[in-house]
Amino acid sequence: MSPPAESEALKQAALRYILDAWEEALHDGIEPEMLANAALFAALADLIGVYGEHAVAKIHEAGARVLLH
């Protein structure tokens, strides 16, 4: 498998893990809003660990502008 194809396969696998966990949590009675908040917290914490707080803040600001317009 070529590196881009392998990378895409890994991205798809990662998404499948998240979606499976999401469905399991819903089945266990966790509210979608709680899941969304937990997922955002986990994602942002990981991104801050990789890219730093300043870079993630800039991404967050850009996303907020897109959502508000």
C-alpha positions in Angstrom: 0.0 0.0 0.0 1.4 3.4 -0.9 2.0 6.0 1.8 -1.0 8.2 0.9 -3.3 5.2 0.6 -2.0 3.8 3.9 -2.5 7.2 5.6 -6.1 7.4 4.2 -6.8 3.9 5.5 -5.5 4.8 9.0 -7.7 8.0 9.0 -10.7 5.8 8.1 -9.9 3.3 10.8 -9.5 6.2 13.4 -12.9 7.6 12.4 -14.5 4.1 12.7 -13.1 3.8 16.2 -14.5 7.1 17.2 -17.9 6.4 15.7 -18.1 2.9 17.3 -17.3 4.4 20.7 -19.9 7.1 20.1 -22.6 4.6 19.3 -21.7 2.5 22.3 -21.9 5.5 24.6 -25.3 6.5 23.2 -26.5 3.0 23.8 -25.3 3.2 27.4 -27.4 6.4 27.9 -24.8 9.1 27.5 -26.3 12.2 26.1 -25.0 13.4 22.7 -24.2 16.8 24.1 -22.0 15.2 26.8 -20.2 13.1 24.1 -19.6 16.1 21.9 -18.1 18.1 24.8 -15.9 15.2 25.8 -14.8 14.6 22.2 -14.0 18.3 21.7 -12.1 18.4 25.0 -10.1 15.3 24.1 -9.4 16.5 20.5 -8.3 20.0 21.6 -6.1 18.6 24.4 -4.4 16.3 21.9 -4.0 19.1 19.3 -2.5 21.4 22.0 -0.1 18.7 22.9 1.0 18.3 19.3 0.9 21.9 17.9 0.8 24.1 21.0 -1.8 26.3 22.5 -1.2 29.3 20.3 -1.6 27.3 17.0 -4.8 25.6 18.3 -6.2 29.0 19.4 -5.7 30.4 15.9 -7.4 27.3 14.4 -10.3 27.7 16.8 -10.7 31.4 16.0 -10.7 30.7 12.3 -13.3 28.0 12.7 -15.5 30.3 14.8 -15.4 32.9 12.1 -16.5 30.4 9.5 -19.3 29.1 11.7 -20.6 32.7 12.4 -20.6 33.8 8.7 
